[in-house]
Amino acid sequence: MATQQSKAHRVGEWATLRSTSPEIAEAIFEVANYDEKLAEGIWEQQGSDEVLLRAFEKTDQDVLTWDNKVVERKNV
């Protein structure tokens, strides 16, 4: 079973490869229950309200990126 640290590392790497903010990647994996195949499907949809709400709860930043696309807190 993966440790919290290994999960965080994998999610961080996954975010970097997809030009996505770590907060969004972490939220995607939480919604997908850490199933990478399901996470990939959510990421491809680019716009899950549940993911974006969770992501912005993790940070005080007003702008995050999802596949190099800017997502603003005020639009969520």
Secondary structure, 3 states (H helix, E strand, C coil): CCCHHHHHHHHHHHHHHCCCCHHHHHHHHHHCCCCHHHHHHHHHHCCCHHHHHHHHHCCCCCEEEECCEEEEHHHC
